[in-house]
Amino acid sequence: MLNLPRSGQNIYEVVISHSDVRALTSRRRRPQCLDERWSRPQSRNVVARNEAEARDLIAQRFPPEDGFVIQAVCQGRF
């Protein structure tokens, strides 16, 4: 998280993984482009006004068309 929340913004915890890496590691194969840790859920904190904006911000950084999957979004309690 690079920014602190301003008025009207919250911190959201977004859990993501990579579908292709998960499939490869489940077959005991090593992914070529990404680290194996992407087979497990990874948490990222995002400053956003609402859950939809948090999803949009994560999708810009970790595009679904590249295999990234958002598993959960919850408002952080920091």
C-alpha positions in Angstrom: 0.0 0.0 0.0 1.6 3.2 -1.1 -1.1 5.7 0.0 -2.8 6.5 3.2 -6.6 6.8 3.0 -8.1 10.2 2.7 -11.6 11.3 3.7 -14.1 8.9 2.2 -11.6 6.2 1.4 -10.9 2.9 3.2 -8.2 0.3 3.1 -9.3 -3.0 1.5 -7.5 -6.3 1.7 -7.6 -8.1 -1.7 -6.7 -11.7 -2.0 -5.5 -12.8 -5.4 -3.8 -15.8 -7.1 -2.9 -16.9 -10.6 -5.0 -19.6 -12.2 -2.3 -21.0 -14.6 0.3 -21.3 -11.8 -2.2 -23.0 -9.6 -3.0 -25.5 -12.3 0.7 -26.2 -13.0 1.7 -26.7 -9.4 -1.3 -29.0 -8.8 0.2 -31.2 -11.5 3.6 -30.9 -9.8 5.0 -28.8 -12.7 7.0 -25.6 -12.3 5.7 -22.3 -13.9 8.1 -20.6 -16.3 7.2 -17.0 -15.9 5.9 -16.5 -12.4 7.0 -17.7 -9.0 5.3 -20.7 -7.5 4.0 -18.6 -4.6 1.3 -17.3 -7.0 -0.4 -20.8 -6.7 -1.3 -19.7 -3.1 -3.5 -16.7 -2.2 -1.5 -13.4 -2.0 -2.8 -10.4 -0.1 -2.5 -6.8 -1.2 -3.8 -3.7 0.5 -5.6 -1.1 -1.6 -6.9 2.4 -0.7 -10.3 2.9 -2.4 -13.7 4.4 -1.8 -15.5 1.1 -2.1 -15.1 -2.6 -2.9 -15.7 -2.0 -6.6 -13.0 0.5 -6.9 -10.6 -1.8 -5.0 -11.3 -4.5 -7.5 -10.7 -2.2 -10.4 -7.4 -1.0 -9.0 -6.2 -4.5 -8.4 -7.4 -5.6 -11.9 -5.3 -2.8 -13.4 -2.1 -4.1 -11.6 -3.0 -7.8 -11.9 -5.1 -8.3 -15.0 -7.7 -11.1 -15.1 -6.9 -11.7 -18.8 -3.3 -12.6 -17.7 -4.7 -15.3 -15.4 -4.9 -13.4 -12.1 -8.0 -14.3 -10.0 -9.5 -12.1 -7.2 -10.5 -14.5 -4.5 -11.8 -12.1 -1.8 -12.1 -8.4 -1.0 -12.7 -7.2 2.5 -12.5 -3.9 4.2 -9.4 -3.8 6.4 -9.4 -3.2 10.1 -6.3 -1.2 10.6 
